[in-house]
Amino acid sequence: MNAGARSSPFWEKPLTELTQPEWESLCDGCGRCCLKKLTNASGSRVEFTRVICRYFNHASHRCGCYAKRAELVPDCLNVKQMDIGKINWMPDTCAYRLRFEGRPLFDWHPLIAGSRSRMDAEGISVGGRAVSEEYVHEDGYDEHIIRWVKA
């Protein structure tokens, strides 16, 4: 390698080439994937609610039971094992979706910006807007449907 050459940041690599720590750090912690979603009968339309998994830690912006999430939350989805190209609920801002599509991360992403402050200022995070599923009956999720102002 040329002494003056700079290697690209890991998040520009294809998803399949990321190490486990790189994969995990690609997540911006927005919490959108942890929101409860409603689908129509055919599954073609997905609506987000502001109801979030009881294990979402609002302080760390991460799952509070990550290692045991599949055991504690049987319907928790493992993005790494999914076909991202076929997921109709993944937000346009999601780093995994962006990189799958060959697009760069947004400049507010914590890996680029160096902190979560720009992401929070852009309204990307669910912080302060989500309510734990512990406080909402499952039959009432439709009363909590939200529309994103920003993609």
ABEGO torsion letter per residue (X at the ends): XBAABBBBBAAABBAAABBAAAAAAABAGAGAAABBBBBBAAGABBBBBABBBAABBAAAGBBAAAAAAAAABAABBBAAABBAAABAABBAABAAAAAAAGBBBBAABAAAAGBAAAAAAAGABABGABBBAAABBAAAAAAABBBBABX
